[in-house]
Structures are given as C-alpha cells and as structure tokens.
C-alpha cells in the first residue's frame, strides 16, 4: 500500500473512535462499514497483502455489529457514575447562621421555579463570595426543604481525560435529574468547569457547550430541575455561562449578628461561659467566614477536653477511654484566645472590596 492509502485507513480509524467517544453510535457504525469497504478495495489492489487486509475488513464488520451493544452499555455506565453523586441532605435553614438576605433571595427564585408563576423561572442560580461562607450549605438546605433528589457535583466529577467523556457525563447528569425530579443539581466551584473558553481545548469547549445546551433545556422542565452553582471567583466565569445564571446572590462574610448565630450553632451540646457577642466581634475583626468560626470552636473545645482528660494526650492510656464519656467543663474565653491565634483568614480587605464591587455591578440586590 502507498502512503495515501495508509492515511485513508488511519483517518477512518480516527473518525470511528471520535464518533464512539461522542456517543454518536449510528455514525460510528456507518464509519466501521466504510472502513471495511475501504480495506476490501485495498485488498483487491494489493494482492500480496490481500489476506491480511480481508481479515481486517472482517474485523471492522464485527465492530459495526457490536456498536449498538456498546451503545447500551455505555449509556448505562455514565448513568451509574452519575448516581454516585446523589447525596442525602439533612441540612435545614436553621442550621445556617445569618445569611438572611441570601436565604430570602434563594427562596424567591426557587418559589418562582416550582410555582405557576406568570414569568419564566430563572435557568440557574449563582452563589458567589469568599470561601467558607456557607454557599454549599445553602444548596443543601434547598434540596432538603423541597425533599428533592440532590446531585452534589464537583468539577472533578465531570472532567475526564478521555475525549468526549465529559460531555456524556454532563448529558447523563441532567437526564437522570429529570428522571428523578424534583431535583437540585448543585455544581460547586462552577468556574473551574466554565473558565473563559478562549483558554480551553476543544474537548473542554465541547463539554461547556453541552452544559449550556442542557441549561437551555430547562424551559421544557419547569420546576423539575433546579440548578444551583457556586464560585469563589465570579469574575473568571465564561460569559455564556454567566448569562444563564441570572440570579447571582452574594454570600458575604458574617457580620457580628450572623457570627453570633454561627457560634451558637457550633456550640450546641457544649457547655460554655462566654460573651458570644464579644467573640463574634473578634471573629468579624479577623475576617472569619463561617468555616473559620467552626474551626475556632473545634480547637477551643479540643483544648478544654485535653485539660479535662489527660489520657487524650497519652498514647499509652488513650485506649482506656473506649466507650467512656469524656469529662467536660464550660468553655471560657481563655480557650478561645488560643484558638484565635491558630486560625487565620485567607481573605483580605482587598478581596472583600473586589467581591462587593462585582456584586454591585453584576449581582442581585
């Protein structure tokens, strides 16, 4: 065979693999049959290689027959992988301290989606703000309050190194969400999926195209699927994605009142003698998110438990605590002084100004 004939066979093989990867099984079957015909033709023109080429042609005919079996298996495979993303949410609105304005706006958007409102529901909701402020908790509370199927999705769940797989996973996600409706599809850190497309390769752009098309399809499934997304970097979002998330809700760091509520939530079941307002002011001063407040409470509680139970720090005696209730005393300010020293906020005042500026220009107020 000459070089041109070899390139024809190679191109045929590449087109077949690409069609399979994209789930275009009918197209893949036709390509396989075309490959077989090409090889039979080459066999008639290259008698010294005819036996080998005819065997290859038969292999392609088998591939054409097996394509539809692979189609059924492949679809089931992606659905099974998406099923692993279904989580049970037990988070209630009362488990989230502060964020009353964000809760109100989310409630309004969700209500319009599930009711018979005279306007089209929003295609999706974007929760943006510093890390650790409760964006994921808000999404969980929505799913719990609606008793909906909750799909908790991270970028890594959809991104695949294999060509075309990411697009099929996205399609499987929304297909299953419609089947198991009412559903909440929660995509955490959506910016890592939809960062501006000029910097992405073809496979990533194709995946984003599939995601955008699925969101556009929400018009036919009103109230069945609610899309909630989060980002710590809203300014990095692809413009096409941003336009499909018209409800953009700023989830800020807690103020003093919200910080006090968060302290109360994380101190449930723990005795304390504290001025929570004073603690809350210190947390706000240090630019703490709800996550940092939770970590401060954990560290302070650990200090108290170590004081009251010396066995905790002794590898030779720690086993004696099996099944025993740990001794406790009320937490005091000294416990928290040490904890405050150990927890640093990753957020700066410059960061906050950047979030507030973006919220003013693009957010919902």
C-alpha positions in Angstrom: 0.0 0.0 0.0 1.2 3.5 -0.7 1.2 6.4 1.8 -2.1 7.8 0.7 -3.9 4.5 1.2 -2.4 4.2 4.7 -3.6 7.7 5.6 -7.1 6.8 4.4 -7.2 3.8 6.7 -5.8 5.8 9.6 -8.3 8.6 9.1 -11.2 6.1 9.0 -10.0 4.6 12.4 -9.7 8.1 14.0 -13.2 9.1 12.8 -14.6 5.8 14.3 -13.0 6.4 17.7 -14.2 10.0 17.8 -17.8 9.1 17.0 -17.7 6.5 19.7 -16.3 8.9 22.3 -19.1 11.4 21.4 -21.8 8.8 21.8 -22.6 9.0 18.0 -23.2 5.3 17.7 -25.1 5.2 14.4 -22.4 7.3 12.8 -19.7 5.1 14.3 -21.5 2.0 12.7 -21.5 3.6 9.3 -17.8 4.6 9.6 -17.0 1.0 10.6 -18.7 -0.3 7.4 -16.9 2.3 5.4 -13.6 1.1 6.8 -14.5 -2.5 5.9 -15.3 -1.5 2.3 -12.1 0.5 2.0 -10.0 -2.4 3.2 -11.7 -4.8 0.8 -11.0 -2.4 -2.1 -7.3 -2.2 -1.0 -7.2 -6.0 -0.8 -8.2 -6.2 -4.5 -5.5 -3.7 -5.4 -2.7 -5.2 -3.2 -2.7 -8.9 -3.9 0.3 -9.6 -1.7 -1.5 -8.2 1.3 -5.0 -9.3 0.4 -5.2 -12.0 3.1 -4.3 -9.5 5.9 -6.5 -6.7 4.6 -9.5 -9.0 4.2 -9.1 -10.2 7.8 -9.0 -6.5 8.9 -12.2 -5.9 6.8 -13.9 -8.7 8.7 -12.8 -7.2 12.0 -14.4 -3.9 11.0 -17.7 -5.6 10.1 -17.7 -7.2 13.6 -17.1 -3.7 15.1 -20.1 -2.4 13.2 -22.3 -5.2 14.6 -21.1 -4.6 18.1 -21.6 -0.8 18.1 -25.2 -0.9 19.3 -24.3 -3.3 22.2 -21.6 -0.8 23.2 -24.2 2.0 23.0 -26.5 0.4 25.6 -23.6 -0.5 27.8 -22.0 3.0 27.5 -25.2 4.9 28.4 -25.8 2.7 31.5 -22.1 3.2 32.5 -22.4 7.0 32.6 -25.8 6.9 34.4 -24.3 4.7 37.1 -21.4 7.0 37.5 -23.8 10.0 38.0 -25.9 8.0 40.5 -22.8 8.1 42.8 -23.3 11.9 43.0 -26.7 11.7 44.6 -26.4 12.7 48.3 -28.9 12.8 51.1 -29.2 16.3 52.5 -30.3 16.8 56.2 -29.3 20.5 56.3 -32.1 22.8 57.4 -32.3 26.6 57.1 -31.9 26.8 60.9 -28.5 25.0 60.6 -27.2 28.1 58.7 -26.3 31.1 60.8 -27.0 34.6 59.3 -27.3 35.0 55.5 -30.9 36.1 55.9 -30.8 38.2 52.7 -29.3 35.3 50.7 -31.9 32.9 52.1 -34.7 35.3 51.1 -33.5 35.7 47.5 -32.9 31.9 47.1 -36.4 31.3 48.4 -37.9 33.7 45.9 -36.0 32.2 42.9 -36.9 28.6 43.9 -40.5 29.5 44.6 -40.9 31.0 41.1 -39.4 27.8 39.6 -41.8 25.4 41.4 -45.0 27.5 41.3 -47.2 28.5 38.4 -45.8 32.0 38.1 -46.6 34.4 35.2 -42.9 34.7 34.3 -40.3 32.2 33.2 -38.3 30.8 36.1 -34.6 31.6 36.2 -32.4 29.0 34.4 -30.0 28.8 37.3 -28.7 30.4 40.5 -25.2 31.5 41.2 -24.0 31.9 44.8 -20.7 33.8 44.9 -18.5 35.0 47.7 -15.4 34.2 49.7 -14.7 30.5 50.5 -16.3 29.1 53.6 -19.3 31.4 53.8 -22.0 28.8 53.5 -22.7 28.5 49.8 -22.7 24.7 49.8 -24.9 24.7 53.0 -27.5 26.9 51.3 -27.7 24.5 48.3 -28.1 21.5 50.7 -30.9 23.4 52.6 -32.8 24.0 49.3 -32.7 20.3 48.5 -33.7 19.3 52.0 -36.6 21.8 52.1 -38.0 20.5 48.8 -37.4 16.9 49.6 -35.7 16.8 46.3 -33.0 14.5 44.8 -29.7 16.2 45.5 -26.9 15.9 43.0 -23.7 17.3 44.6 -21.2 17.8 41.8 -17.6 18.9 41.8 -15.7 19.8 38.6 -13.6 16.7 39.0 -16.7 14.5 38.8 -17.4 15.7 35.2 -13.9 16.3 33.8 -12.4 13.3 32.1 -9.1 12.7 30.3 -10.8 10.7 27.7 -12.1 12.5 24.6 -15.8 13.2 24.7 -16.5 11.6 28.1 -17.1 14.9 29.9 -19.9 15.8 27.5 -21.6 12.4 28.0 -21.3 12.8 31.8 -23.0 16.2 31.7 -25.8 14.8 29.5 -26.2 11.8 31.9 -26.4 14.2 34.9 -29.3 16.2 33.6 -31.0 13.2 32.1 -31.1 11.5 35.4 -32.0 14.7 37.2 -35.1 15.0 35.0 -36.0 11.3 35.6 -35.7 11.7 39.4 -37.3 15.1 39.7 -37.9 17.2 41.6 -34.1 17.5 41.6 -31.5 20.0 42.7 -28.3 19.9 40.7 -25.6 21.6 42.7 -22.3 22.4 40.9 -19.6 23.5 43.3 -16.9 25.9 42.0 -18.5 26.1 38.6 -15.8 28.5 37.5 -13.4 25.5 37.3 -15.7 24.0 34.7 -16.5 27.1 32.7 -13.5 29.3 32.9 -13.3 31.6 29.8 -13.4 29.4 26.8 -10.5 31.1 24.9 -8.1 29.3 27.2 -9.6 25.8 26.8 -9.0 22.9 24.4 -11.6 21.5 22.1 -12.8 18.8 24.4 -13.4 21.3 27.3 -15.2 23.7 25.0 -17.5 20.9 23.8 -18.3 19.9 27.4 -19.2 23.5 28.2 -21.4 23.6 25.0 -23.2 20.5 26.3 -23.7 22.1 29.7 -25.1 25.3 28.2 -27.5 23.3 26.0 -28.8 21.4 29.0 -29.4 24.6 30.9 -31.3 26.0 27.9 -33.5 22.9 28.0 -34.8 23.8 31.5 -37.6 25.7 29.8 -39.3 22.4 29.0 -38.9 21.0 32.5 -40.2 23.8 34.7 -39.9 23.1 38.4 -38.4 19.6 37.8 -34.7 20.6 38.0 -33.2 23.5 39.9 -29.6 24.4 39.1 -27.5 25.9 41.9 -23.9 26.8 41.3 -21.2 28.4 43.5 -18.0 30.2 42.8 -15.3 31.9 44.8 -14.2 33.8 41.6 -17.2 35.1 39.7 -15.0 37.3 37.5 -13.5 34.2 36.0 -16.8 32.8 34.7 -17.4 32.3 31.0 -19.8 35.0 29.7 -22.1 32.4 28.1 -22.5 30.6 31.4 -22.9 33.8 33.4 -25.8 34.9 31.1 -27.6 31.6 32.0 -27.2 32.3 35.8 -29.3 35.5 36.1 -29.9 35.1 39.8 -26.5 36.0 41.3 -26.5 36.1 45.0 -23.6 37.4 47.1 -22.8 35.3 50.1 -20.6 37.5 52.2 -18.5 37.1 55.4 -20.7 37.2 58.5 -21.4 40.4 60.4 -21.5 40.5 64.2 -25.1 39.3 64.4 -24.5 36.4 61.9 -21.2 35.4 63.5 -23.0 35.2 66.9 -25.6 32.9 65.4 -22.9 30.7 63.9 -21.1 30.4 67.2 -24.4 29.3 68.8 -24.9 26.6 66.1 -21.4 25.1 66.6 -21.7 25.3 70.4 -24.8 23.1 70.6 -24.3 20.5 73.2 -21.2 22.1 74.6 -21.3 23.9 78.0 -19.8 27.5 77.9 -19.5 30.6 80.0 -18.9 33.2 77.3 -20.0 36.6 75.9 -20.9 35.4 72.4 -21.3 39.0 71.2 -17.7 39.7 72.2 -16.5 36.5 70.4 -18.5 37.4 67.3 -16.9 40.9 67.2 -13.4 39.3 67.4 -14.3 36.9 64.5 -15.6 39.8 62.3 -12.5 41.8 63.1 -10.3 38.8 61.9 -12.4 38.5 58.7 -13.6 35.0 59.6 -16.0 33.0 57.5 -18.5 30.5 59.0 -15.9 27.8 58.3 -13.2 29.6 60.4 -15.7 30.1 63.2 -16.5 26.4 63.2 -12.8 25.6 63.3 -12.2 28.0 66.2 -14.9 26.3 68.2 -13.4 22.9 67.4 -9.9 24.0 68.5 -11.3 25.6 71.7 -13.3 22.5 72.5 -10.3 20.2 71.9 -8.2 22.4 74.3 -10.9 22.1 77.0 -11.2 18.3 76.5 -7.4 17.8 76.7 -7.4 19.8 80.0 -10.2 17.6 81.5 -9.0 14.3 80.0 -5.2 13.9 80.2 -5.5 10.4 78.7 -6.2 12.1 75.3 -2.5 13.2 75.1 -1.1 9.9 76.3 -0.7 7.2 73.6 -0.3 4.5 76.4 -3.5 5.5 78.1 -5.8 6.7 75.3 -7.3 3.2 74.8 -8.7 3.4 78.3 -11.2 6.0 77.0 -13.0 3.5 74.8 -16.8 3.8 75.3 -16.4 6.4 78.1 -18.0 9.8 78.3 -15.3 12.5 78.3 -15.2 14.9 81.2 -16.1 18.4 80.3 -16.2 21.9 81.8 -17.7 25.1 80.4 -15.7 26.7 77.6 -14.3 30.1 78.6 -12.5 33.0 76.9 -9.0 31.6 77.6 -9.9 28.5 75.4 -10.8 30.8 72.6 -7.8 33.1 72.9 -5.5 30.2 72.0 -7.9 29.1 69.2 -8.0 32.6 67.6 -4.2 32.6 67.4 -4.2 29.4 65.4 -6.9 30.2 62.8 -6.0 32.8 60.1 -8.5 34.0 57.5 -7.4 33.6 53.8 -9.4 36.7 53.0 -8.1 40.3 52.9 -10.0 43.6 52.9 -8.9 44.0 49.3 -10.6 40.7 48.5 -13.8 41.9 50.1 -13.8 45.1 48.1 -13.4 43.1 44.9 -16.4 40.9 45.8 -18.5 43.9 46.8 -17.6 45.7 43.5 -18.6 42.6 41.4 -21.8 42.2 43.4 -22.7 45.8 42.8 -22.1 45.5 39.0 -23.5 42.0 38.3 -25.2 40.6 41.4 -28.8 40.6 42.5 -29.6 43.1 45.3 
